[in-house]
Amino acid sequence: MTTSRNNKINRRSLLGYAAVALVAPSVVRAETIRRNISSFRVHDWQDHFDTLGKGIIISDTVTMALQHWTADGEMRIYPTSVPLTDELTKRGYTEVVEKRKNPSWAPTPSMRERNPEWPARIEGG
């Protein structure tokens, strides 16, 4: 009598089989599709510039990533933050005109207004 009961499909086993059938395709897909869990989107520098020159930096404000290509084509990606509002977000093209080792940093007057506890200047290093 127990063998005939085990051969029947009950609600619990039917739900179990249905769950496996629903999950199995996503498990197979997860193994074959490479996921970018950090949500960084890799850009092609050729979409923005003609040559690498001394190097290129692309900042993606949507995925909060900075991509840096060196002159020899090596690409590095770094997480970044984004300004609080769109009016504080600078968009467009620019170029690096000066580089200094261990530069100091000073918040703008509007930054100090929003955050009066910030120091007037932070030394480099």
N, C-alpha and C positions, 0 to 999 in steps of 0.2 A: 504494500500500500504506500510506503514512503517513496518507492521508486517512481510510481506513477505521479505522485505529487511533485517530485523534483523535475519531471519532464514537462510539466505545465509552465506556461509563461504567465507570471503574475504581474501585477502593476509595478511592483518595486523593480523587478528585473527588466521590464520593458522600459521604465524610466532610465535605468542604468545603461541599457544598450543605446537608448536615444542620446543620452549625454555623451557617451563615447563617440557616437557617430557625428555629433555636432562638433566636438572638440578635436577629433582626429585630423580633419583637414587643416586646422590652424596650426597644429603641432607640426605637421609635415611642411607647411608653408614657412613656419618659423625656422626650420632647419635649412631651407633652401634660399630664403631671402635674407640678405644681410641687413640687419637693423642698425640704425644710428641712434642709440639710446640717449645720447646727449643732445639730440635735436640740432646739431650743427649742420649747416648746409654748406657743402664745399663748392666754391665758385671756381670757374675757369678764368684765370687772369686775362686770357686773350679776349674775353668778352668786354673788358674794360680798358686794356692798354695794348699798344702795338708791340712793345718790347719789354723785357724785364729790367733793362738798364742796371742800376745799382741794387735794385730790389723793389718789391711792391708790397703795399699793405692794403687789404680790403677789410673794412669793418662792416659786419652785417648786424644792424640794429634789431632785426626781427628775431634771429636765433641767438643774439648776444655772443657773437664769436668774432675774433680778429684773426685773419689769415695773413701770414707773412711769407712771401716768397723771396729767397735770397737770389743774388745775381746768377748763381749756378743752377737755379731751378728747384732747390729744396724748399718744401712748403712746411710751415709750422702753423699750428692752430692753437689759439688761446681763448679761454672764456673771458668775457668782458661784462661790464655793466652798461646800462643805458640811462641817459638823463630822465628825470622825473616827468617832464612834459615834452611835447613835440617842439615847442618854441625854444627849448634849450638844446634840441638835437640838431647838430650841424650836418648838413647833407651836401654832397657834391664832391668835387675833386680838389685836391690840394697837393702840395709837395713839401717834403722835409727840407728846410733851408739851413738848419743848424743842428748839430748833435753835440752834446756835452756829456762827459762822464760824471755820474752822480750829481745831477742837477738838483737844485733846491726847488721847492714848490710853494706857491702862495695862493690861497683861495681868492677868488674875485670878490669885490665888494658885495655883490648880491648874494654870493655864497655865505659870506660872513654875516649878512643880514639875516639869512635863514637859519644859520647855525652860529650864533655868537660865541659859543664855547670853543669853536675851532681856533687853533693858533694862527697868528698873522703870517707865519712862515714856517716851513718844515725844511730842515737842511737835508741835503742828499746823502746817499749812502745806503 
